[in-house]
Amino acid sequence: MNRRKKIKQLLKAHAKKASAKLAPQSKSKYICKADRLKLAAESSHDSIISSES
């Protein structure tokens, strides 16, 4: 009984991991600090241009 329970538990864990991998990611991808600063600079540059127009 114990061996059967262990095997069932392992198979259940593997199935859970596989389904989690297929599920959509709720967390956004990590963006390094340098890239975040670049994006912030670009967005502020764009807002300056749009306010001048």
PDBQT receptor file of N, H, CA, C and O in Angstrom, charges set to zero:
ATOM      1  N   MET A   1       0.827  -1.203   0.000  1.00  0.00    +0.000 N 
ATOM      2  CA  MET A   1       0.000   0.000   0.000  1.00  0.00    +0.000 C 
ATOM      3  C   MET A   1       0.868   1.262   0.000  1.00  0.00    +0.000 C 
ATOM      4  O   MET A   1       0.587   2.221  -0.718  1.00  0.00    +0.000 OA
ATOM      5  N   ASN A   2       1.906   1.245   0.802  1.00  0.00    +0.000 N 
ATOM      6  H   ASN A   2       2.134   0.466   1.385  1.00  0.00    +0.000 HD
ATOM      7  CA  ASN A   2       2.747   2.426   0.921  1.00  0.00    +0.000 C 
ATOM      8  C   ASN A   2       3.452   2.746  -0.393  1.00  0.00    +0.000 C 
ATOM      9  O   ASN A   2       3.550   3.909  -0.784  1.00  0.00    +0.000 OA
ATOM     10  N   ARG A   3       3.946   1.705  -1.076  1.00  0.00    +0.000 N 
ATOM     11  H   ARG A   3       3.867   0.760  -0.758  1.00  0.00    +0.000 HD
ATOM     12  CA  ARG A   3       4.635   1.914  -2.356  1.00  0.00    +0.000 C 
ATOM     13  C   ARG A   3       3.674   2.494  -3.388  1.00  0.00    +0.000 C 
ATOM     14  O   ARG A   3       4.031   3.393  -4.149  1.00  0.00    +0.000 OA
ATOM     15  N   ARG A   4       2.463   1.972  -3.402  1.00  0.00    +0.000 N 
ATOM     16  H   ARG A   4       2.173   1.241  -2.784  1.00  0.00    +0.000 HD
ATOM     17  CA  ARG A   4       1.452   2.456  -4.342  1.00  0.00    +0.000 C 
ATOM     18  C   ARG A   4       1.127   3.927  -4.068  1.00  0.00    +0.000 C 
ATOM     19  O   ARG A   4       0.950   4.719  -4.993  1.00  0.00    +0.000 OA
ATOM     20  N   LYS A   5       1.051   4.273  -2.796  1.00  0.00    +0.000 N 
ATOM     21  H   LYS A   5       1.195   3.630  -2.044  1.00  0.00    +0.000 HD
ATOM     22  CA  LYS A   5       0.752   5.652  -2.408  1.00  0.00    +0.000 C 
ATOM     23  C   LYS A   5       1.869   6.591  -2.862  1.00  0.00    +0.000 C 
ATOM     24  O   LYS A   5       1.603   7.683  -3.364  1.00  0.00    +0.000 OA
ATOM     25  N   LYS A   6       3.119   6.162  -2.684  1.00  0.00    +0.000 N 
ATOM     26  H   LYS A   6       3.336   5.275  -2.277  1.00  0.00    +0.000 HD
ATOM     27  CA  LYS A   6       4.261   6.987  -3.089  1.00  0.00    +0.000 C 
ATOM     28  C   LYS A   6       4.257   7.225  -4.597  1.00  0.00    +0.000 C 
ATOM     29  O   LYS A   6       4.472   8.348  -5.053  1.00  0.00    +0.000 OA
ATOM     30  N   ILE A   7       4.011   6.167  -5.367  1.00  0.00    +0.000 N 
ATOM     31  H   ILE A   7       3.836   5.255  -4.996  1.00  0.00    +0.000 HD
ATOM     32  CA  ILE A   7       3.991   6.285  -6.828  1.00  0.00    +0.000 C 
ATOM     33  C   ILE A   7       2.858   7.203  -7.265  1.00  0.00    +0.000 C 
ATOM     34  O   ILE A   7       3.034   8.049  -8.142  1.00  0.00    +0.000 OA
ATOM     35  N   LYS A   8       1.700   7.030  -6.649  1.00  0.00    +0.000 N 
ATOM     36  H   LYS A   8       1.556   6.343  -5.937  1.00  0.00    +0.000 HD
ATOM     37  CA  LYS A   8       0.546   7.876  -6.973  1.00  0.00    +0.000 C 
ATOM     38  C   LYS A   8       0.846   9.333  -6.647  1.00  0.00    +0.000 C 
ATOM     39  O   LYS A   8       0.486  10.233  -7.406  1.00  0.00    +0.000 OA
ATOM     40  N   GLN A   9       1.509   9.562  -5.512  1.00  0.00    +0.000 N 
ATOM     41  H   GLN A   9       1.802   8.831  -4.896  1.00  0.00    +0.000 HD
ATOM     42  CA  GLN A   9       1.866  10.915  -5.097  1.00  0.00    +0.000 C 
ATOM     43  C   GLN A   9       2.840  11.546  -6.089  1.00  0.00    +0.000 C 
ATOM     44  O   GLN A   9       2.702  12.719  -6.435  1.00  0.00    +0.000 OA
ATOM     45  N   LEU A  10       3.830  10.764  -6.549  1.00  0.00    +0.000 N 
ATOM     46  H   LEU A  10       3.942   9.811  -6.268  1.00  0.00    +0.000 HD
ATOM     47  CA  LEU A  10       4.799  11.263  -7.526  1.00  0.00    +0.000 C 
ATOM     48  C   LEU A  10       4.129  11.618  -8.845  1.00  0.00    +0.000 C 
ATOM     49  O   LEU A  10       4.394  12.676  -9.415  1.00  0.00    +0.000 OA
ATOM     50  N   LEU A  11       3.264  10.739  -9.328  1.00  0.00    +0.000 N 
ATOM     51  H   LEU A  11       3.048   9.880  -8.864  1.00  0.00    +0.000 HD
ATOM     52  CA  LEU A  11       2.574  10.993 -10.589  1.00  0.00    +0.000 C 
ATOM     53  C   LEU A  11       1.684  12.230 -10.492  1.00  0.00    +0.000 C 
ATOM     54  O   LEU A  11       1.587  13.015 -11.435  1.00  0.00    +0.000 OA
ATOM     55  N   LYS A  12       1.043  12.389  -9.345  1.00  0.00    +0.000 N 
ATOM     56  H   LYS A  12       1.122  11.751  -8.579  1.00  0.00    +0.000 HD
ATOM     57  CA  LYS A  12       0.187  13.549  -9.124  1.00  0.00    +0.000 C 
ATOM     58  C   LYS A  12       1.017  14.838  -9.141  1.00  0.00    +0.000 C 
ATOM     59  O   LYS A  12       0.597  15.845  -9.711  1.00  0.00    +0.000 OA
ATOM     60  N   ALA A  13       2.191  14.800  -8.516  1.00  0.00    +0.000 N 
ATOM     61  H   ALA A  13       2.533  13.982  -8.053  1.00  0.00    +0.000 HD
ATOM     62  CA  ALA A  13       3.069  15.974  -8.476  1.00  0.00    +0.000 C 
ATOM     63  C   ALA A  13       3.565  16.323  -9.867  1.00  0.00    +0.000 C 
ATOM     64  O   ALA A  13       3.614  17.497 -10.233  1.00  0.00    +0.000 OA
ATOM     65  N   HIS A  14       3.935  15.310 -10.647  1.00  0.00    +0.000 N 
ATOM     66  H   HIS A  14       3.895  14.356 -10.349  1.00  0.00    +0.000 HD
ATOM     67  CA  HIS A  14       4.403  15.552 -12.018  1.00  0.00    +0.000 C 
ATOM     68  C   HIS A  14       3.291  16.160 -12.872  1.00  0.00    +0.000 C 
ATOM     69  O   HIS A  14       3.534  17.074 -13.661  1.00  0.00    +0.000 OA
ATOM     70  N   ALA A  15       2.076  15.649 -12.710  1.00  0.00    +0.000 N 
ATOM     71  H   ALA A  15       1.879  14.907 -12.070  1.00  0.00    +0.000 HD
ATOM     72  CA  ALA A  15       0.947  16.177 -13.475  1.00  0.00    +0.000 C 
ATOM     73  C   ALA A  15       0.664  17.627 -13.083  1.00  0.00    +0.000 C 
ATOM     74  O   ALA A  15       0.337  18.454 -13.934  1.00  0.00    +0.000 OA
ATOM     75  N   LYS A  16       0.790  17.924 -11.799  1.00  0.00    +0.000 N 
ATOM     76  H   LYS A  16       1.055  17.252 -11.108  1.00  0.00    +0.000 HD
ATOM     77  CA  LYS A  16       0.550  19.283 -11.318  1.00  0.00    +0.000 C 
ATOM     78  C   LYS A  16       1.577  20.246 -11.903  1.00  0.00    +0.000 C 
ATOM     79  O   LYS A  16       1.226  21.349 -12.322  1.00  0.00    +0.000 OA
ATOM     80  N   LYS A  17       2.852  19.831 -11.934  1.00  0.00    +0.000 N 
ATOM     81  H   LYS A  17       3.137  18.935 -11.594  1.00  0.00    +0.000 HD
ATOM     82  CA  LYS A  17       3.905  20.676 -12.501  1.00  0.00    +0.000 C 
ATOM     83  C   LYS A  17       3.689  20.892 -13.991  1.00  0.00    +0.000 C 
ATOM     84  O   LYS A  17       3.899  21.995 -14.496  1.00  0.00    +0.000 OA
ATOM     85  N   ALA A  18       3.272  19.848 -14.696  1.00  0.00    +0.000 N 
ATOM     86  H   ALA A  18       3.102  18.952 -14.285  1.00  0.00    +0.000 HD
ATOM     87  CA  ALA A  18       3.050  19.958 -16.138  1.00  0.00    +0.000 C 
ATOM     88  C   ALA A  18       1.896  20.914 -16.435  1.00  0.00    +0.000 C 
ATOM     89  O   ALA A  18       1.983  21.723 -17.358  1.00  0.00    +0.000 OA
ATOM     90  N   SER A  19       0.828  20.825 -15.665  1.00  0.00    +0.000 N 
ATOM     91  H   SER A  19       0.757  20.168 -14.915  1.00  0.00    +0.000 HD
ATOM     92  CA  SER A  19      -0.314  21.711 -15.905  1.00  0.00    +0.000 C 
ATOM     93  C   SER A  19       0.028  23.152 -15.527  1.00  0.00    +0.000 C 
ATOM     94  O   SER A  19      -0.461  24.091 -16.154  1.00  0.00    +0.000 OA
ATOM     95  N   ALA A  20       0.859  23.328 -14.513  1.00  0.00    +0.000 N 
ATOM     96  H   ALA A  20       1.257  22.565 -14.003  1.00  0.00    +0.000 HD
ATOM     97  CA  ALA A  20       1.271  24.682 -14.124  1.00  0.00    +0.000 C 
ATOM     98  C   ALA A  20       2.132  25.312 -15.209  1.00  0.00    +0.000 C 
ATOM     99  O   ALA A  20       2.078  26.521 -15.435  1.00  0.00    +0.000 OA
ATOM    100  N   LYS A  21       2.919  24.489 -15.872  1.00  0.00    +0.000 N 
ATOM    101  H   LYS A  21       2.963  23.507 -15.688  1.00  0.00    +0.000 HD
ATOM    102  CA  LYS A  21       3.779  24.994 -16.942  1.00  0.00    +0.000 C 
ATOM    103  C   LYS A  21       2.939  25.451 -18.134  1.00  0.00    +0.000 C 
ATOM    104  O   LYS A  21       3.301  26.415 -18.809  1.00  0.00    +0.000 OA
ATOM    105  N   LEU A  22       1.836  24.780 -18.397  1.00  0.00    +0.000 N 
ATOM    106  H   LEU A  22       1.542  23.997 -17.849  1.00  0.00    +0.000 HD
ATOM    107  CA  LEU A  22       0.972  25.122 -19.524  1.00  0.00    +0.000 C 
ATOM    108  C   LEU A  22       0.074  26.314 -19.225  1.00  0.00    +0.000 C 
ATOM    109  O   LEU A  22      -0.391  26.990 -20.142  1.00  0.00    +0.000 OA
ATOM    110  N   ALA A  23      -0.171  26.573 -17.943  1.00  0.00    +0.000 N 
ATOM    111  H   ALA A  23       0.207  26.024 -17.198  1.00  0.00    +0.000 HD
ATOM    112  CA  ALA A  23      -1.051  27.676 -17.553  1.00  0.00    +0.000 C 
ATOM    113  C   ALA A  23      -0.393  29.011 -17.887  1.00  0.00    +0.000 C 
ATOM    114  O   ALA A  23       0.833  29.114 -17.878  1.00  0.00    +0.000 OA
ATOM    115  N   PRO A  24      -1.189  30.027 -18.178  1.00  0.00    +0.000 N 
ATOM    116  CA  PRO A  24      -0.610  31.346 -18.482  1.00  0.00    +0.000 C 
ATOM    117  C   PRO A  24       0.112  31.918 -17.265  1.00  0.00    +0.000 C 
ATOM    118  O   PRO A  24      -0.312  31.718 -16.127  1.00  0.00    +0.000 OA
ATOM    119  N   GLN A  25       1.182  32.615 -17.515  1.00  0.00    +0.000 N 
ATOM    120  H   GLN A  25       1.527  32.778 -18.439  1.00  0.00    +0.000 HD
ATOM    121  CA  GLN A  25       1.986  33.185 -16.437  1.00  0.00    +0.000 C 
ATOM    122  C   GLN A  25       1.322  34.445 -15.897  1.00  0.00    +0.000 C 
ATOM    123  O   GLN A  25       0.947  35.330 -16.666  1.00  0.00    +0.000 OA
ATOM    124  N   SER A  26       1.176  34.528 -14.588  1.00  0.00    +0.000 N 
ATOM    125  H   SER A  26       1.480  33.809 -13.963  1.00  0.00    +0.000 HD
ATOM    126  CA  SER A  26       0.568  35.711 -13.992  1.00  0.00    +0.000 C 
ATOM    127  C   SER A  26       1.614  36.788 -13.723  1.00  0.00    +0.000 C 
ATOM    128  O   SER A  26       1.298  37.973 -13.624  1.00  0.00    +0.000 OA
ATOM    129  N   LYS A  27       2.850  36.355 -13.610  1.00  0.00    +0.000 N 
ATOM    130  H   LYS A  27       3.108  35.392 -13.691  1.00  0.00    +0.000 HD
ATOM    131  CA  LYS A  27       3.922  37.297 -13.305  1.00  0.00    +0.000 C 
ATOM    132  C   LYS A  27       4.582  37.767 -14.591  1.00  0.00    +0.000 C 
ATOM    133  O   LYS A  27       4.865  36.961 -15.477  1.00  0.00    +0.000 OA
ATOM    134  N   SER A  28       4.826  39.061 -14.695  1.00  0.00    +0.000 N 
ATOM    135  H   SER A  28       4.596  39.716 -13.975  1.00  0.00    +0.000 HD
ATOM    136  CA  SER A  28       5.469  39.584 -15.894  1.00  0.00    +0.000 C 
ATOM    137  C   SER A  28       6.956  39.236 -15.886  1.00  0.00    +0.000 C 
ATOM    138  O   SER A  28       7.539  38.970 -14.835  1.00  0.00    +0.000 OA
ATOM    139  N   LYS A  29       7.554  39.244 -17.066  1.00  0.00    +0.000 N 
ATOM    140  H   LYS A  29       7.080  39.460 -17.920  1.00  0.00    +0.000 HD
ATOM    141  CA  LYS A  29       8.962  38.905 -17.197  1.00  0.00    +0.000 C 
ATOM    142  C   LYS A  29       9.818  39.990 -16.555  1.00  0.00    +0.000 C 
ATOM    143  O   LYS A  29       9.482  41.171 -16.631  1.00  0.00    +0.000 OA
ATOM    144  N   TYR A  30      10.919  39.598 -15.927  1.00  0.00    +0.000 N 
ATOM    145  H   TYR A  30      11.192  38.638 -15.865  1.00  0.00    +0.000 HD
ATOM    146  CA  TYR A  30      11.803  40.538 -15.240  1.00  0.00    +0.000 C 
ATOM    147  C   TYR A  30      12.523  41.423 -16.246  1.00  0.00    +0.000 C 
ATOM    148  O   TYR A  30      13.045  40.941 -17.251  1.00  0.00    +0.000 OA
ATOM    149  N   ILE A  31      12.546  42.720 -15.967  1.00  0.00    +0.000 N 
ATOM    150  H   ILE A  31      12.122  43.112 -15.150  1.00  0.00    +0.000 HD
ATOM    151  CA  ILE A  31      13.265  43.684 -16.804  1.00  0.00    +0.000 C 
ATOM    152  C   ILE A  31      14.362  44.286 -15.932  1.00  0.00    +0.000 C 
ATOM    153  O   ILE A  31      14.084  44.807 -14.852  1.00  0.00    +0.000 OA
ATOM    154  N   CYS A  32      15.611  44.215 -16.398  1.00  0.00    +0.000 N 
ATOM    155  H   CYS A  32      15.837  43.792 -17.276  1.00  0.00    +0.000 HD
ATOM    156  CA  CYS A  32      16.729  44.703 -15.594  1.00  0.00    +0.000 C 
ATOM    157  C   CYS A  32      16.635  46.216 -15.399  1.00  0.00    +0.000 C 
ATOM    158  O   CYS A  32      15.932  46.916 -16.127  1.00  0.00    +0.000 OA
ATOM    159  N   LYS A  33      17.363  46.690 -14.401  1.00  0.00    +0.000 N 
ATOM    160  H   LYS A  33      17.934  46.121 -13.810  1.00  0.00    +0.000 HD
ATOM    161  CA  LYS A  33      17.282  48.093 -14.011  1.00  0.00    +0.000 C 
ATOM    162  C   LYS A  33      17.672  49.032 -15.152  1.00  0.00    +0.000 C 
ATOM    163  O   LYS A  33      17.034  50.065 -15.352  1.00  0.00    +0.000 OA
ATOM    164  N   ALA A  34      18.718  48.673 -15.900  1.00  0.00    +0.000 N 
ATOM    165  H   ALA A  34      19.236  47.833 -15.737  1.00  0.00    +0.000 HD
ATOM    166  CA  ALA A  34      19.169  49.524 -17.006  1.00  0.00    +0.000 C 
ATOM    167  C   ALA A  34      18.077  49.657 -18.063  1.00  0.00    +0.000 C 
ATOM    168  O   ALA A  34      17.836  50.749 -18.577  1.00  0.00    +0.000 OA
ATOM    169  N   ASP A  35      17.419  48.547 -18.387  1.00  0.00    +0.000 N 
ATOM    170  H   ASP A  35      17.615  47.660 -17.969  1.00  0.00    +0.000 HD
ATOM    171  CA  ASP A  35      16.340  48.590 -19.379  1.00  0.00    +0.000 C 
ATOM    172  C   ASP A  35      15.154  49.410 -18.869  1.00  0.00    +0.000 C 
ATOM    173  O   ASP A  35      14.514  50.127 -19.639  1.00  0.00    +0.000 OA
ATOM    174  N   ARG A  36      14.862  49.301 -17.567  1.00  0.00    +0.000 N 
ATOM    175  H   ARG A  36      15.382  48.719 -16.942  1.00  0.00    +0.000 HD
ATOM    176  CA  ARG A  36      13.768  50.091 -16.997  1.00  0.00    +0.000 C 
ATOM    177  C   ARG A  36      14.070  51.581 -17.095  1.00  0.00    +0.000 C 
ATOM    178  O   ARG A  36      13.184  52.381 -17.395  1.00  0.00    +0.000 OA
ATOM    179  N   LEU A  37      15.329  51.953 -16.839  1.00  0.00    +0.000 N 
ATOM    180  H   LEU A  37      16.049  51.303 -16.595  1.00  0.00    +0.000 HD
ATOM    181  CA  LEU A  37      15.715  53.364 -16.945  1.00  0.00    +0.000 C 
ATOM    182  C   LEU A  37      15.597  53.856 -18.382  1.00  0.00    +0.000 C 
ATOM    183  O   LEU A  37      15.162  54.981 -18.627  1.00  0.00    +0.000 OA
ATOM    184  N   LYS A  38      15.994  52.993 -19.345  1.00  0.00    +0.000 N 
ATOM    185  H   LYS A  38      16.347  52.079 -19.146  1.00  0.00    +0.000 HD
ATOM    186  CA  LYS A  38      15.869  53.356 -20.763  1.00  0.00    +0.000 C 
ATOM    187  C   LYS A  38      14.408  53.592 -21.128  1.00  0.00    +0.000 C 
ATOM    188  O   LYS A  38      14.074  54.580 -21.782  1.00  0.00    +0.000 OA
ATOM    189  N   LEU A  39      13.539  52.675 -20.700  1.00  0.00    +0.000 N 
ATOM    190  H   LEU A  39      13.810  51.872 -20.170  1.00  0.00    +0.000 HD
ATOM    191  CA  LEU A  39      12.113  52.803 -21.002  1.00  0.00    +0.000 C 
ATOM    192  C   LEU A  39      11.527  54.067 -20.372  1.00  0.00    +0.000 C 
ATOM    193  O   LEU A  39      10.711  54.753 -20.988  1.00  0.00    +0.000 OA
ATOM    194  N   ALA A  40      11.945  54.368 -19.151  1.00  0.00    +0.000 N 
ATOM    195  H   ALA A  40      12.608  53.811 -18.651  1.00  0.00    +0.000 HD
ATOM    196  CA  ALA A  40      11.449  55.571 -18.486  1.00  0.00    +0.000 C 
ATOM    197  C   ALA A  40      11.921  56.820 -19.220  1.00  0.00    +0.000 C 
ATOM    198  O   ALA A  40      11.162  57.778 -19.373  1.00  0.00    +0.000 OA
ATOM    199  N   ALA A  41      13.169  56.811 -19.673  1.00  0.00    +0.000 N 
ATOM    200  H   ALA A  41      13.785  56.033 -19.549  1.00  0.00    +0.000 HD
ATOM    201  CA  ALA A  41      13.703  57.965 -20.400  1.00  0.00    +0.000 C 
ATOM    202  C   ALA A  41      12.967  58.152 -21.722  1.00  0.00    +0.000 C 
ATOM    203  O   ALA A  41      12.643  59.277 -22.103  1.00  0.00    +0.000 OA
ATOM    204  N   GLU A  42      12.704  57.050 -22.421  1.00  0.00    +0.000 N 
ATOM    205  H   GLU A  42      12.967  56.136 -22.112  1.00  0.00    +0.000 HD
ATOM    206  CA  GLU A  42      11.984  57.129 -23.694  1.00  0.00    +0.000 C 
ATOM    207  C   GLU A  42      10.564  57.649 -23.486  1.00  0.00    +0.000 C 
ATOM    208  O   GLU A  42      10.082  58.473 -24.263  1.00  0.00    +0.000 OA
ATOM    209  N   SER A  43       9.902  57.171 -22.446  1.00  0.00    +0.000 N 
ATOM    210  H   SER A  43      10.295  56.502 -21.815  1.00  0.00    +0.000 HD
ATOM    211  CA  SER A  43       8.523  57.603 -22.217  1.00  0.00    +0.000 C 
ATOM    212  C   SER A  43       8.475  59.078 -21.823  1.00  0.00    +0.000 C 
ATOM    213  O   SER A  43       7.566  59.800 -22.233  1.00  0.00    +0.000 OA
ATOM    214  N   SER A  44       9.441  59.526 -21.036  1.00  0.00    +0.000 N 
ATOM    215  H   SER A  44      10.180  58.939 -20.703  1.00  0.00    +0.000 HD
ATOM    216  CA  SER A  44       9.455  60.947 -20.668  1.00  0.00    +0.000 C 
ATOM    217  C   SER A  44       9.799  61.806 -21.883  1.00  0.00    +0.000 C 
ATOM    218  O   SER A  44       9.290  62.917 -22.026  1.00  0.00    +0.000 OA
ATOM    219  N   HIS A  45      10.659  61.293 -22.752  1.00  0.00    +0.000 N 
ATOM    220  H   HIS A  45      11.073  60.390 -22.636  1.00  0.00    +0.000 HD
ATOM    221  CA  HIS A  45      11.017  62.004 -23.979  1.00  0.00    +0.000 C 
ATOM    222  C   HIS A  45       9.795  62.119 -24.894  1.00  0.00    +0.000 C 
ATOM    223  O   HIS A  45       9.561  63.164 -25.500  1.00  0.00    +0.000 OA
ATOM    224  N   ASP A  46       9.029  61.046 -24.987  1.00  0.00    +0.000 N 
ATOM    225  H   ASP A  46       9.219  60.196 -24.495  1.00  0.00    +0.000 HD
ATOM    226  CA  ASP A  46       7.818  61.057 -25.810  1.00  0.00    +0.000 C 
ATOM    227  C   ASP A  46       6.781  62.029 -25.255  1.00  0.00    +0.000 C 
ATOM    228  O   ASP A  46       6.098  62.707 -26.022  1.00  0.00    +0.000 OA
ATOM    229  N   SER A  47       6.657  62.105 -23.934  1.00  0.00    +0.000 N 
ATOM    230  H   SER A  47       7.212  61.554 -23.311  1.00  0.00    +0.000 HD
ATOM    231  CA  SER A  47       5.664  63.008 -23.348  1.00  0.00    +0.000 C 
ATOM    232  C   SER A  47       6.066  64.465 -23.555  1.00  0.00    +0.000 C 
ATOM    233  O   SER A  47       5.204  65.330 -23.714  1.00  0.00    +0.000 OA
ATOM    234  N   ILE A  48       7.369  64.742 -23.555  1.00  0.00    +0.000 N 
ATOM    235  H   ILE A  48       8.070  64.040 -23.426  1.00  0.00    +0.000 HD
ATOM    236  CA  ILE A  48       7.839  66.111 -23.803  1.00  0.00    +0.000 C 
ATOM    237  C   ILE A  48       7.512  66.514 -25.237  1.00  0.00    +0.000 C 
ATOM    238  O   ILE A  48       7.057  67.631 -25.482  1.00  0.00    +0.000 OA
ATOM    239  N   ILE A  49       7.740  65.614 -26.176  1.00  0.00    +0.000 N 
ATOM    240  H   ILE A  49       8.109  64.707 -25.978  1.00  0.00    +0.000 HD
ATOM    241  CA  ILE A  49       7.460  65.894 -27.586  1.00  0.00    +0.000 C 
ATOM    242  C   ILE A  49       5.964  66.121 -27.798  1.00  0.00    +0.000 C 
ATOM    243  O   ILE A  49       5.573  67.034 -28.525  1.00  0.00    +0.000 OA
ATOM    244  N   SER A  50       5.134  65.302 -27.171  1.00  0.00    +0.000 N 
ATOM    245  H   SER A  50       5.451  64.560 -26.581  1.00  0.00    +0.000 HD
ATOM    246  CA  SER A  50       3.688  65.440 -27.362  1.00  0.00    +0.000 C 
ATOM    247  C   SER A  50       3.163  66.725 -26.723  1.00  0.00    +0.000 C 
ATOM    248  O   SER A  50       2.207  67.310 -27.231  1.00  0.00    +0.000 OA
ATOM    249  N   SER A  51       3.765  67.176 -25.622  1.00  0.00    +0.000 N 
ATOM    250  H   SER A  51       4.542  66.700 -25.209  1.00  0.00    +0.000 HD
ATOM    251  CA  SER A  51       3.299  68.408 -24.985  1.00  0.00    +0.000 C 
ATOM    252  C   SER A  51       3.723  69.646 -25.776  1.00  0.00    +0.000 C 
ATOM    253  O   SER A  51       3.049  70.674 -25.723  1.00  0.00    +0.000 OA
ATOM    254  N   GLU A  52       4.836  69.554 -26.509  1.00  0.00    +0.000 N 
ATOM    255  H   GLU A  52       5.384  68.719 -26.552  1.00  0.00    +0.000 HD
ATOM    256  CA  GLU A  52       5.291  70.675 -27.328  1.00  0.00    +0.000 C 
ATOM    257  C   GLU A  52       4.419  70.867 -28.566  1.00  0.00    +0.000 C 
ATOM    258  O   GLU A  52       4.280  71.989 -29.053  1.00  0.00    +0.000 OA
ATOM    259  N   SER A  53       3.841  69.808 -29.071  1.00  0.00    +0.000 N 
ATOM    260  H   SER A  53       3.954  68.897 -28.675  1.00  0.00    +0.000 HD
ATOM    261  CA  SER A  53       3.052  69.881 -30.313  1.00  0.00    +0.000 C 
ATOM    262  C   SER A  53       1.760  70.624 -30.160  1.00  0.00    +0.000 C 
ATOM    263  O   SER A  53       1.006  70.756 -31.124  1.00  0.00    +0.000 OA
TER     264      SER A  53
